[in-house]
Amino acid sequence: MLAREKYQQAIEIALEAKNEKNSGIIVEKIPDIGVEIVGEKNYMGLKCIYTAEDGSCIKFNYHSYDPSGPFQNLPDVNKIKIELFQDTEKIEECYMEFDDPR
């Protein structure tokens, strides 16, 4: 399964971002692993896909949002979902979530 290497690389980058509480790492490093960006690339969201010759693929989805309501000042929430597929069957999934530092 050729896409597994990209899947592992994406997980390592996501873990680095989570451990450092720095979503900028995702936006800066994920495109460098050779995935195709789908839509816009910015600090509020990033969607990517990679499809290998053997039919395996990964889907990467990063989303950041502000949960604050009126009279609140809460840190942004960052959500990351990485999926590994063989043809149309999902083989593995990794989900992470972290808050920005205050």
SESEMAR-903724 format. One record per residue (C-alpha): x, y, z. Coordinates in nm, 4 decimals, always signed. Layout:
REM residues N
<node><X>X</X><Y>Y</Y><Z>Z</Z></node>
...
This chain:
REM residues 102
<node><X>+0.0000</X><Y>+0.0000</Y><Z>+0.0000</Z></node>
<node><X>+0.1866</X><Y>+0.2993</Y><Z>-0.1345</Z></node>
<node><X>-0.0140</X><Y>+0.5724</Y><Z>+0.0425</Z></node>
<node><X>+0.0729</X><Y>+0.4380</Y><Z>+0.3899</Z></node>
<node><X>+0.4021</X><Y>+0.6311</Y><Z>+0.3923</Z></node>
<node><X>+0.2204</X><Y>+0.9612</Y><Z>+0.3272</Z></node>
<node><X>-0.0340</X><Y>+0.8669</Y><Z>+0.5957</Z></node>
<node><X>+0.2445</X><Y>+0.8144</Y><Z>+0.8514</Z></node>
<node><X>+0.4162</X><Y>+1.1397</Y><Z>+0.7509</Z></node>
<node><X>+0.0895</X><Y>+1.3315</Y><Z>+0.7918</Z></node>
<node><X>+0.0367</X><Y>+1.1798</Y><Z>+1.1380</Z></node>
<node><X>+0.3895</X><Y>+1.2776</Y><Z>+1.2453</Z></node>
<node><X>+0.3331</X><Y>+1.6383</Y><Z>+1.1335</Z></node>
<node><X>-0.0058</X><Y>+1.6513</Y><Z>+1.3064</Z></node>
<node><X>+0.1473</X><Y>+1.5161</Y><Z>+1.6290</Z></node>
<node><X>+0.4221</X><Y>+1.7777</Y><Z>+1.6129</Z></node>
<node><X>+0.1599</X><Y>+2.0527</Y><Z>+1.5713</Z></node>
<node><X>-0.0463</X><Y>+1.9122</Y><Z>+1.8585</Z></node>
<node><X>+0.2523</X><Y>+1.8771</Y><Z>+2.0927</Z></node>
<node><X>+0.3733</X><Y>+2.2296</Y><Z>+2.0172</Z></node>
<node><X>+0.0164</X><Y>+2.3692</Y><Z>+2.0040</Z></node>
<node><X>+0.1078</X><Y>+2.5337</Y><Z>+1.6749</Z></node>
<node><X>-0.1341</X><Y>+2.4912</Y><Z>+1.3842</Z></node>
<node><X>+0.1058</X><Y>+2.6762</Y><Z>+1.1555</Z></node>
<node><X>+0.3150</X><Y>+2.3586</Y><Z>+1.1389</Z></node>
<node><X>+0.0267</X><Y>+2.1851</Y><Z>+0.9605</Z></node>
<node><X>-0.0217</X><Y>+2.4578</Y><Z>+0.7005</Z></node>
<node><X>+0.3525</X><Y>+2.4847</Y><Z>+0.6359</Z></node>
<node><X>+0.4583</X><Y>+2.1169</Y><Z>+0.6341</Z></node>
<node><X>+0.1665</X><Y>+1.9061</Y><Z>+0.5072</Z></node>
<node><X>+0.1877</X><Y>+2.0353</Y><Z>+0.1460</Z></node>
<node><X>+0.5587</X><Y>+1.9444</Y><Z>+0.1447</Z></node>
<node><X>+0.4882</X><Y>+1.5688</Y><Z>+0.1708</Z></node>
<node><X>+0.3525</X><Y>+1.5635</Y><Z>-0.1850</Z></node>
<node><X>-0.0225</X><Y>+1.5812</Y><Z>-0.1388</Z></node>
<node><X>-0.2654</X><Y>+1.7724</Y><Z>-0.3593</Z></node>
<node><X>-0.4342</X><Y>+2.0697</Y><Z>-0.1926</Z></node>
<node><X>-0.8103</X><Y>+2.0755</Y><Z>-0.2443</Z></node>
<node><X>-0.9509</X><Y>+2.4277</Y><Z>-0.2179</Z></node>
<node><X>-0.7825</X><Y>+2.6997</Y><Z>-0.0169</Z></node>
<node><X>-0.4735</X><Y>+2.6701</Y><Z>+0.2002</Z></node>
<node><X>-0.4898</X><Y>+2.8948</Y><Z>+0.5073</Z></node>
<node><X>-0.4601</X><Y>+2.8901</Y><Z>+0.8859</Z></node>
<node><X>-0.8327</X><Y>+2.8198</Y><Z>+0.9286</Z></node>
<node><X>-0.8445</X><Y>+2.5096</Y><Z>+0.7117</Z></node>
<node><X>-0.6565</X><Y>+2.2767</Y><Z>+0.4813</Z></node>
<node><X>-0.7855</X><Y>+1.9810</Y><Z>+0.2810</Z></node>
<node><X>-0.5511</X><Y>+1.7525</Y><Z>+0.0904</Z></node>
<node><X>-0.5623</X><Y>+1.4238</Y><Z>-0.0948</Z></node>
<node><X>-0.3007</X><Y>+1.1847</Y><Z>-0.2247</Z></node>
<node><X>-0.3762</X><Y>+0.8927</Y><Z>-0.4547</Z></node>
<node><X>-0.1118</X><Y>+0.6294</Y><Z>-0.5285</Z></node>
<node><X>-0.0798</X><Y>+0.4076</Y><Z>-0.8358</Z></node>
<node><X>-0.2031</X><Y>+0.1002</Y><Z>-0.6446</Z></node>
<node><X>-0.5393</X><Y>+0.2615</Y><Z>-0.5621</Z></node>
<node><X>-0.4490</X><Y>+0.3517</Y><Z>-0.2040</Z></node>
<node><X>-0.5041</X><Y>+0.7100</Y><Z>-0.0950</Z></node>
<node><X>-0.5082</X><Y>+0.9437</Y><Z>+0.2001</Z></node>
<node><X>-0.7445</X><Y>+1.2249</Y><Z>+0.2794</Z></node>
<node><X>-0.6258</X><Y>+1.4985</Y><Z>+0.5143</Z></node>
<node><X>-0.8618</X><Y>+1.7514</Y><Z>+0.6689</Z></node>
<node><X>-0.7610</X><Y>+2.0309</Y><Z>+0.9078</Z></node>
<node><X>-1.0106</X><Y>+2.2822</Y><Z>+1.0451</Z></node>
<node><X>-0.9664</X><Y>+2.5580</Y><Z>+1.3047</Z></node>
<node><X>-1.2500</X><Y>+2.7555</Y><Z>+1.4610</Z></node>
<node><X>-1.3225</X><Y>+3.0026</Y><Z>+1.7381</Z></node>
<node><X>-1.5661</X><Y>+2.8573</Y><Z>+1.9962</Z></node>
<node><X>-1.6032</X><Y>+3.1895</Y><Z>+2.1767</Z></node>
<node><X>-1.9468</X><Y>+3.3324</Y><Z>+2.2297</Z></node>
<node><X>-2.0564</X><Y>+3.6730</Y><Z>+2.3501</Z></node>
<node><X>-1.8378</X><Y>+3.8047</Y><Z>+2.6331</Z></node>
<node><X>-1.5975</X><Y>+3.5080</Y><Z>+2.6002</Z></node>
<node><X>-1.2409</X><Y>+3.4851</Y><Z>+2.4801</Z></node>
<node><X>-1.1614</X><Y>+3.1175</Y><Z>+2.4291</Z></node>
<node><X>-0.8646</X><Y>+2.9748</Y><Z>+2.2367</Z></node>
<node><X>-0.9231</X><Y>+2.8435</Y><Z>+1.8841</Z></node>
<node><X>-0.9934</X><Y>+2.4713</Y><Z>+1.8498</Z></node>
<node><X>-0.7942</X><Y>+2.2789</Y><Z>+1.5889</Z></node>
<node><X>-0.9260</X><Y>+1.9502</Y><Z>+1.4487</Z></node>
<node><X>-0.7317</X><Y>+1.7115</Y><Z>+1.2272</Z></node>
<node><X>-0.8629</X><Y>+1.4021</Y><Z>+1.0531</Z></node>
<node><X>-0.6384</X><Y>+1.1770</Y><Z>+0.8441</Z></node>
<node><X>-0.7848</X><Y>+0.8779</Y><Z>+0.6606</Z></node>
<node><X>-0.6147</X><Y>+0.5932</Y><Z>+0.4732</Z></node>
<node><X>-0.8088</X><Y>+0.4119</Y><Z>+0.1988</Z></node>
<node><X>-0.7474</X><Y>+0.1125</Y><Z>-0.0241</Z></node>
<node><X>-0.9677</X><Y>+0.1706</Y><Z>-0.3270</Z></node>
<node><X>-1.2972</X><Y>+0.2742</Y><Z>-0.1599</Z></node>
<node><X>-1.2467</X><Y>+0.0917</Y><Z>+0.1719</Z></node>
<node><X>-1.1269</X><Y>+0.2927</Y><Z>+0.4720</Z></node>
<node><X>-0.8343</X><Y>+0.1055</Y><Z>+0.6289</Z></node>
<node><X>-0.7281</X><Y>+0.3438</Y><Z>+0.9066</Z></node>
<node><X>-0.8240</X><Y>+0.6786</Y><Z>+1.0535</Z></node>
<node><X>-0.6442</X><Y>+0.9172</Y><Z>+1.2864</Z></node>
<node><X>-0.8208</X><Y>+1.2045</Y><Z>+1.4619</Z></node>
<node><X>-0.6582</X><Y>+1.4744</Y><Z>+1.6755</Z></node>
<node><X>-0.7805</X><Y>+1.7892</Y><Z>+1.8413</Z></node>
<node><X>-0.5983</X><Y>+2.0626</Y><Z>+2.0303</Z></node>
<node><X>-0.6557</X><Y>+2.4178</Y><Z>+2.1485</Z></node>
<node><X>-0.4325</X><Y>+2.7092</Y><Z>+2.0613</Z></node>
<node><X>-0.2319</X><Y>+2.8407</Y><Z>+2.3562</Z></node>
<node><X>-0.3924</X><Y>+3.1292</Y><Z>+2.5412</Z></node>
